Amino acid sequence: MKLKSAPFGRAGSKVRLSPWILSIATHVVHKKWGELFAGSCAATLNKPAAKKWEFLNDKDEWIANFLSVLRNRKQMAELLRLLKYSAWEKADFEQCTEIIKGHLPRPEDPAELARIFLVNNCMSFDKSGRTFSVSEVQSGVGKWKRIAEYIEKMAKRIKDCTIFNLDYAEVLQLKQVDDPLMLVFADPPYCDEEKAYYAVNKAE
């Protein structure tokens, strides 16, 4: 299976491990599927769609918004239009970073919020969103050159997924998740260890 990945990077992404993870999943009878801590959705992107229902959940509102934009054809088209005119530029990266930190007003347009998230992630050194990178080795410049292709492929795979922006415990209590036909992949973030990468763990 050819590995697929999201347009953005996350610490601890399971892209390379997804064949092994999904080889185990094939032995579990299920018609529903979900990622409790979606992140870059590596498992889902490399897995055939479940027959009945799928969900993606992430407590990080920036990730949840990005996934929701990909579920909306009009918003996704606007995101692609915005990205077409977004250069690999330090000034844009710094402004997007300040917005994410809450130091500048946040736009209301979901597509622009998705663009801000991608700029901050892809243009940063080691994809942490902290420091602008001029290195093609430790940045997402390779993906940035083909960002539209990555977005379109991801949108196609998650087009029928329900998107949640909830705490994992709330998701597990949902009736449609508490089902013997459901297989949930739970790969939690490294709490208190990777504060630089996970917005929900960052100190104010």
N, C-alpha and C positions, 0 to 999 in steps of 0.2 A: 504494500500500500504506500503510495506517495504521501509523504508527510505534508500536512497543510498547517498554516499558522495564521493568526490574526494580523491585521495591519499594524498592531502595536505589540510591544514586548512587555512581559511581566516577570518578576523574580520568581523562580521556581516553576516556570512554565513546563508543562508535561508534553511538549511537542515530540521530543525524542523518545519519551517513555510511552507515548500513547499506543503504539502497536502492542506492547506488553500488557498495558492496562486493559485494552479492548479485547485482547485474546482471552482474558479472564471473563470479561463481560459476556462473551459469546456463549459461555457455559451456564449463564443465568437466564432462565426463562423470564422475559419481560416484554411488555408492549408499550411501556411508558419509560421515559428517561429524563434525567435532570442533572445539572451540575449545581451543587449547593454553593460553591465558592467559584463562580465562573471564571473570573480573571480573563485570560486570553481565550478561554473556551477550547483549549487544545484537544480535550477528549472528544467533545461534541463535533468539532470540525473534522476529526479523523474517523468518526463513527457513522455508519449508515443510520438514517433517520428511523426512530421508533415508529411503530405502526399507528398508535393511538394518540399519544400526546407527549410533548417535551417542554421542559422549562430551563431557563438559565437565570440564576440568581447571583447578585453581587451587592454587597452593602455599600460599595463605593459608588456614589451617585454619578460620577463621571463615566464609569464603565457602563452602568445601567442605562444612562442617557444615550451613550454611543450605540449600544445594542438596540435600543428602542428606535433610534434614527434609522438604523439599517432595516427595521421592520416596516418603515413608512416610506413608500416609494417617492413621494414628493420631497420629503426631508432628505432622503438619501441623494436624490438628484441635486438638491441645493448644496449638500455637503461636497459632492464631487465638483460642482461648479466653483465653490469657495477654494477647494484645494488646488484647482487648476491654476489659480493666481497666487498660491502661497509658496514663496521661494524658501530655500534653506537659509534662513536669515536670523541672526542673533537678536536683533531688535524685536522681531515678532515673537521669538521664543521667550524672551524676557518679559514681554507684555503678557503673553499667555500664562506664564508661570506666576506672575503677580495676581492675575485673575483667579487662578486655581488656589493660591494661598489666601485669597479673600482680601487682598490689599487694593484691588481695583474693582469697580462695579462689574457684576456678572451680566452678560447679555441674556436676553430672554429667548432668543432663537435657538432651538435644540440643535439645529445643524451647525451653527456657529460654535456652540458649546462642544460639539463633537470634534470640530476642527481644532479648537483650543486644546482639547485633550490629546489629540494626535500630535500636534506641534510640540507640546510639552514632553510627550513620551518619546517620539521618534527622533527629535532633534537633540536629545539629551545624552550626555556621556553615560554609558551603561544602562540607559533607559530608565533611570531613576527619577528623571524630571527635575534634577537639581542644577546641573551645569550644562551649558551649551557645548556641544561637541563639534569639533572640526575634523574628527577622525572617522574614517569610514569603517574602521575595525570595531570600535566600541560604541557605535551609534546605529540608528536605524536608517541610514541614508540609502542602503540598498532597497529597503522596502519603500522608502519615500519616492524613489524613482518609478516604482510600479504601484503606488498607493491605490490608484483607481481599480487595478486588477485585483488586489487583495480585498478591497472593500466589496467589490461585486461578487467575488467568490464566497466571501463570508456571508453576505446578505442572502445569497441563494440557499446556503445551507441552513440558516436560522430563520428563514422566512415564516415558518409555522411554529416557532418556539414562543412560549409565553415568557415575558421578561418580568422578573421581580427585582425590587430594590429593598430587600428586607433582611433582618437578622436571620441567621440560619435556623434558629429555634422556631421562629414564626412560620417559616416555610414548611418545616417538618410537621407542623400542626394542621396544615391545610388538608382538607378532605381529599382533594385530587392527588396529593402526594402520599398520603397515608393509604396506600393501595397495594395489595399483593402483586399486582402487575407492574409496579414501579421499581426501577433500578436507579438509585441515586449515587452519583459519584461525589464523594466528599473529600476534597483535598484542601484543608484549611490553610490560611496564610500563616506565616511564621511570626505570631504575635510577640511583641516586645523584642524581636530580633531584627526584623527588616523594616524599621520605622521609616527609612528613606523611601521605600517602595510603595507602602500601603497607606493611602490617604486616611483610611479609617483609624490608623494607629499613630498618626503623626501628632506630636504635641503642638498646641496652639502657639 
